[in-house]
Amino acid sequence: MITPLRIFAITLLFALPAQAAELQFLSRYAMASKNADFGGLSSLHIFANGNRFLATSDRGQFVRGVIERKDRKVRTVRDITLTPIRNNKGLPLSLRNADAEGLAVAPDGRIYVSFEGFHRVATYHDIGASSLLLPRHKDFQGMQSNSSLEALAIDSNGRLYTLPERSGDLNRPFPVYRFSGRNWDRKLSIPRRGNYLAVGADFGPDGLFYLLERHYQKLIGFSTRVRRFRLTAKGFEQEETLLKTPVGRHDNLEGISVWQDAQGDIRITLIADDNFNFFQSNELVEYVLKP
């Protein structure tokens, strides 16, 4: 017999909010290479099988490597190779134009890279190809040096999304620029929460948008935050904070790749920019999403 009290209890149960998703730490690995240009890793793409990665560096390099795991944890990264990112004439980028910050790889393998310095997004058939510069939004020219197009992501329809590291004010949302094949629009934005700055983005296999943010406390270290959103006709909604680390837990994490492993779990792999400082680390950090 269902009593009024039981009906009330069932109603209350379904009225309670769903438990928020969170990230569970899996592993970290400090990468190294004898190549003097290795370092400054600011973006990341993990390929479908999870054992290969592509990154970009502040010195205008595509960086590739093979990831080996044991018991689902990263045990080593090997076969690290560097390939210069090229300009539209096929020449390696000059240092002033080489600061690659964001990376997105389309399903057909086409590569997109966002840059600081000369604020732009370029595309490549492969890592050895000459660049094709996408049209620039009028806002790009006036963006702050060393704080512009840090994050770049591509959705399932092939549309690109980029946003600057800084919004210009703690109470001002991050503007999001969307490229649908011809021009950029600026119809979207993401609310800014505190001192955190936007440094990386990706669309996960769940279709949701993941934003990597960092906050630096001088002489102490970095705090990392990952937020997740659903992109609807109204904009970025259903905001969730999946991760917020204490200062110093990780290094300067700037790149994010969201992918699905062989067990069907969504993994978030992050990469750190060591700024070519001996006291920092090119960390590769992995979390798994737990609903």
N, C-alpha and C positions, 0 to 999 in steps of 0.2 A: 504494500500500500504506500502510495506516495503522499506524504503528509505536507501541509503547507510549509513546515520548517525545512523539509528536504527540498522542496521546490525552490525555496529561498536560497539554500546552500548551493544548488546547481546553478541558479541564476548568477549568484555572486562569483562562482568559479569561472564562468564564461565571461564575466565582466572584467576580470582581472587582466591587466596587460600581459602580453606574451613576454617570456623571458628574453632579454636582449642577447644577441649573439656576441661572442667574444673571441679573441685570438689566443691560442695556446702556443707557447714557445716550443720550438722543436730543436733548433741548432743554430750555431754561428760558426763561421770559418773565415780566418784572415787570409786573404789571397796575397800572393807575391809573385814577382817576375823579375828576371835579370834585365829586362828591357828598361832603359832609363826613362822612357816615355810612359811607362805603366803607372797609373794612379789617376786621381781626380775623377773617379767614376761617378757619373751624375744621373745615369738612366739605366734601365734594365728591361730586357724581354726574355722570358723563359719560353722555349719552344715546347710544342705540345707534349713530347715524351718526357719532359722535365729534366733531361740530362744535358741539354745544351743551352747556352745563353749568349746573348748579344748585349753589349753595353756601349756607351759612348763616354768620351773623356773630355775634360776641360782643355786638353791640348789637341783636340781635333783628331781623335783616333776612334775607329771602331774596334772594340775589344771582344774577342770570342774566347770561349773555353768550354770544357767538358766537366760536368758535375758528377761526382760519384757519391752515392749514399749507401749507408748500411743501417738497417733497422730504422729506416725512414729519415735518418739524419745525415746531413752533409759531412762526409769524411775527408774528401779532398776535392780540389779543383785543379785540373791538369790541362795540358795542351793550350795554354793561353797564347793567343796570337793577336798582334796589333796590325791594323791596316789604316793608312791615312784616309780621312774623310776628304773628298775632293770637291773642287769648285766646278763651275759650269764648263771650264776648259780642260777638266781632267787632271788638274794640278792639285797637290796637297794644299789645304787651306793655310793662309798666312796666319800667324799667331793671333793677330788682333781680331780675326774673324772665326777663330777655331773653337770658341767656347760652346761646345754642344751640351745641352742640358736635358732635353726631353727626347723620348724615343717611342715610336709606335710602328708596329709591323702589321701590315694587312694580311689577310688570309692567302693572297696570291704571292706573298713574299716581298712586295714593295715596301720600302723602308721610308719612314718620315722622321726628320730630326728637327727639333727647335733649338734656336741659338740665342745666346746673349751677346752683348757687344753690338753687332749689327743685328738688330732684333728681327728674326725671320724664321720661316719654316721651309725646309727644302726636302725634296724627295729623290730617291735613288732606286734603280732597278735591282741593284745588289751592292755589296759593300765596296766593290771596286769601280763602280760606275761614276760618271760625272753627275753633278747635281742639277736638278731642275728647281728653280726657286718658285714657290707658290706666290700668288698675289699677296700683298701686305695690307692689313687693315690700317687705316689712317692713325689709329692709336699707337701702333708699334713704334713709330719713329720717336715719339715723345716719352717712351718708357725709361725708367731709371736704369742706369748702367749697373750691371751685375745683379739686377733684381727683376729681370723681365720674364721671358717665356720658359720657365723652369719645367712646367708640366705639359705633357702631350699624351693624348689617348685617342683611340679610334674605336667606333662602335660597330655593331654587326652590319650596319648599312654603309660602312665605309666613310662615315663622316668624322672629321677630325675635331678635337676639342683641345684648346690650349688656354692657359691662364698664367698671369704673372705671379712672381713670388710674393710681391707686396700689393696691397690694395690701395695704399696711400693714407689710410687712417684706420685705427682700431675698430671704429664703428662703421666702416665702409665695406660692403661685400666685395669678394673677389670677382672681377668681371671675367666671364667665360666667353671665349671667341670660338665660333663653330664654322667649319669650312665644309660646304656640301658639294664642292667640285668646281665652283666658279669664284665665289667671293666669301669673305668672312662676315658673319653677323655677330652682333653683340646683344642678343636678346636674353641671355641667361646670366645668372650670377649664383655664387655660393656664399652663404653667410660666413663672416669671419668671426671666430671665437677666440678672443684673447690675443696673446702675442705670437701665436703660431703662424708660420709662413708656409705657403704652398710650394712644394718642391717636386712632387711627382703625382701621376694619376694613371689609372688603367680601368678598363671595363672588364669585369670578371665573367666567367662562364655562366654566371647567374643573370647576366645582363645589367647588373648594378654597377654604379660608378664609385670607384675607390679613390680617395684623395689622401696622399701622404703629406704630412706637415711636420715641421721641426721648429723647435725653439732653442736658441742658444743663450746660455747664461755665462757671461764672460768669466774666464778662468775656472769655470766649474765643468761645463760640458753641455751636451745636447739632450733634449727630451724629444721623443718621437710620438706623434699621434697619427692614427688612421681613422678617417671617417668614411662612411658609406652612405650613398644616396640612390634613390630611384628617380630616373629621369622620365618625367611625364610631359604631357602637352603644356602643363603649367610651369614646368621647370624642375629644378632639383628638389625632391621632397623626401619625406620619411628618413630624415637624418639620424644616423646612428654613430656613436663613437665606439669603435671596436677595440682600440688600443690607445693607451696613454702611458708612456713609460716614465719612471723616475729619471731625473737628470743623471747622466753618466752610465746608464745601463748599456747603451749602444753608442757607436760613433756617429758621424755626420751622415745619417741615412738620407739619401736623396732620390733613389730610384726604386720603383715598385713594379712588380709583375704579379698578376693574379691568375692562377691557372688551376686545373683539376688534375689530381694525381691518379694513379692506377687503382686506388681504393675508392675513388669517387669523391674524395674530400677536396675542398677548395683550399689551396695553399696560397700564402702571400709571401713572396720572396722579396727582400729588400737589399739594397746595395749602398755602401758608404763611400763618400768622397773624402779622401784623406788630404786633399788640398796640397799634395806632394810634401807633406810634413812628416818627418821621421817619427814623431810621437803620436801620429794618428794611424788608422788602419783601414785598408780596403776590405771591410767586412762584408760577407754575404750572410744574411740573417733570414731564417725561415720560421714562419708561424703557420698554424693550421686553424681554419675557421671551425669553431664549435658552436652549433646552434643552441 
